[in-house]
Each structure stands twice: as C-alpha cells, then as structure tokens.
Amino acid sequence: MRYAVAVALHKRYWLPDEPLYVPMQAGAALHEDLGLLRDDTGDHISLRNPAFSELTAQYWLWKNCDAEVCGLCHYRRYFTVTPFGPRKTRILTLPQAETLLQHADVIIPTPRIYLIETNYTQYIHAHHAVDLDTTRQIIAERHQAFLAAYDRVMKRRWGRRFNMCIMRRAQFDAYSAWLFDVLFELEKRLDVSGYNEKDSRVFGYVAERLMDVWLEQTRPRMRQVRVLNLESQHWLKKIATFLRRRFLSDERMNQQR
C-alpha cells in the first residue's frame, strides 16, 4: 500500500527520514523554492495559502496524488504512539501507521479539552463569530444532512485541532470534497478585508472545527493518536491567552449591551 502523508512547511526545517512522509512546500507559489515537492503544480490553490494555511497541501494531495493512504501533518507537529524518548525519535513511523490502519480507516488527533468553553465560544473569543455563523448557513443550504452534527460539535467542550489526519483514499477523497466545497463557498461570502494577518487564515481555522463535523456525521473507523510537538509549547502563556480571550471578550460584550 502506498502512503503519502504531506509534511507542510514554508521554510527550511529538520525533516524525518521516514518513508511515511512527503515533505511539501505549502504556499510555494508565493515563496522561494525550498527544493521540495511543491503545492503549485497541477490542480492547486497554492496562491491561497495565506488564507488556507496547510490546507493548500491537502488540496494538492487530493487532486494530484494517487496514493492509497493520504494525510497531512506539519513540520513541527506529527502523530506519535511512542510515549518516551527524544521527540524526533517518537514521530509516527510507517509500520506504526500500518498497524493502526489494520482496524481503522482514519487516524486523527486526540481532542483538546476546554472545560469553560464550547467549540463555538472558544472560536469567537479568538476570531470572528461571522466565520462560524456563515459556515452554518452554508451547511444548512448545501449539506443539510450535516447540520445537526455541526450543531452538536459547536456545543461540545472538546475538539480536535491542527487539520492533521491520515486516511484511506476513500475517506480522504470524501472528506476533502466536502471540506473544500464548504470552504470555497465560505470564501465567496466572507469579507475578510478588515481581518488582521492571523484572522486572515480563517479557512484553516474553520477547517479545524469542520473535521469533527465530518467525523461526527460519517462515523468512519477511527484511531485517536496523540500529537507530538517538536518545539516547546509554552503552556503557561497559552493558558493565560486562553483565559484573557475568554473573560475580556465577555466583558466587552456586557459593555455593549
């Protein structure tokens, strides 16, 4: 079985010597050539990388690669099933992925737990509510069967992030077709001219939430696997930012009433 898990990157960085992975320059049409497989050949959306982030690599795989198992990870984030040892030695290997897929069609990240936030409120405290509200309208119009799943996912206090996955071809094609249909329509309807640089990556952020919607509705055979970060995560800073967004946003909302 042929595997192609894209490692999306936009700058020079250490890469694992592991046949599971295909290093791919995401947004290649906009940056200096890194000498890697590029996402700006064939049928591609490379120029939309500032708004779609690593999804330009996923789109390229979907449209241009015929591997039987496809997936996406980042140059700093990989799946892992190895609990101990140096980080670079714990990255998921091809034999480990093959073992996981013996009884699954999809490998996905373990979810993040939010406790004091739902998926919806966590997003709108960090970005713009119109992003998710418009997404819901699109699903209601174009994929009505997914609407109840969307509402359930938005009310949860846990969710998967990073747009990371490894999927058998049938699931990867079905997920990508559904995902990009929603995102391309969202792109038509949103006015992001006033968004800052971070919020302009809106379609990548929305996609992180939509993966759970697709999984909730289609219910493929899944294996949840931990995400390994190659760099320190500064959790105290992340938690402080999370709490600041949560409570300052509520304070602003109360002042506007």
ABEGO torsion letter per residue (X at the ends): XBBBBBBBBABBBBBBBBAABBBBBBGAAABBBAGBBBAABEBBAAAAAAAAEAAAAAAAAAAABABABBBBBBAABBBBABABEBAAAABBBAAAAAAAAAABABBBBBBBBAGABBAAAAAAAABBAAAAAAAAAAAAAABAAAAAAAAAAAABABBBBGGBBBBBAAAAAAAAAAAAAAAAAAAAABBAAABBAAAAAAAAAAAAAAAAAAAAAAGBBBBBBBBBBABBAGAAAAAAAAAAAAAAAAAAAAAAX
